[in-house]
């Protein structure tokens, strides 16, 4: 039983980046798929897909990591902000900037998962899940 599946996903991506793996497998959930979709839209990962393994009732999320021409990972770091023991919420006007706008904050809002820029644009606040830069 995993108490913080988002932190587990971020750690798996971070560890795979450190050893330059092409892809990483993560136990799938709706929230993790939306997070992968957001990371792809922002250009932090190459692609993602949900795979159903034979003989298993659970689905797996495969995330293809992205590297630049010098084989350096596009994702420098991932930081979990809100966690099960300490939730971190913010209003639309108080959404923080990550590295002066160079990174993104992923926020769980009433309109789904949004980046910090889109949440400010739509004037919605929510729970800050993580920072990516």
PyMOL commands that set and color helices and strands:
alter all, ss='L'
color gray80, all
select helices_A, chain A and resi 5-18+30-41+92-94+99-101+116-122
alter helices_A, ss='H'
color red, helices_A
select strands_A, chain A and resi 23-27+45-52+59-65+78-80+89-90+104-109+112-115+126-132
alter strands_A, ss='S'
color yellow, strands_A
deselect
rebuild
show_as cartoon
